Amino acid sequence: MTRGNLAPAAPIGILGGTFDPVHHGHLRPAIELLERLGLVEMRLVPGHLPPHRRAPRTPSHQRLRLLQLAVAGAAGLAVDDRELRRGGYSYTVDTLHELRAELGERPLCFVLGSDAFLGLPSWYRWRDLENLTHLVVMQRPGHELRLGAELIEWAAPRQVSDAAALHACSSGLILYQEPTALPISASGIRRLIAQGRSARFLMPDSVWQCIASEGLYGYPQV
């Protein structure tokens, strides 16, 4: 499952996160990359316990339900709940090993933000990723990445500039992309809702209606 292997089918994208709650800042890049990279599917994978950040206070089943509402009817977007079912810390390498066992040589494209990419050397078994997936790094427009020496040495020979390269082999390449950056954060949304203010139009209306009608995230019910 390296760059020398022929790829039998179009890639599948993987976008992880806590999605607490899901919003347009998650979904717009997902749909753009689905189209730009020629992916057959973009899977949104909600994590159970993230190893590098504070655990979400929102129950897993609630985050999952809102995410499922968000992608309902969105062609090419799907929800994969394996990390919630697996429990414990959500290590990316474990998820990718599972997917690779299920999907064989189909190319996988793991999408991550530039901040996460900069911290890649601190991830559990991060060097195994090249045998499991391509990396698609979302850069902020006009923002220059300042990689550490270890990451520069590792990333440089793997970098490509054409999305077509991701279709030609199953794993091992790095592509930088600049999807539309929406200045929306889940933490900001949670604060807004806890103050009893509307978060409508920051997320799909189906998600907002569920939050408002059920009083989720501390939103006052009428």
ABEGO torsion letter per residue (X at the ends): XBAABBBABBBBBBBBEAGOBBBAAAAAAAAAAAAAAGBABBBBBBBABBAABBBBABBAAAAAAAAAAAABGBBGBBBBAAAAAAEEBBBAAAAAAAAAAAAEABBBBBBBBAAAAAAAAABBGAAAAAAABBBBBBBBBGBBBBBBAAAAAAAAAABBABAAAAAABABGBBBBBBBBBBBBBAAAAAAAAAAGBBABGABBAAAAAAAAAAGBGGBBBX
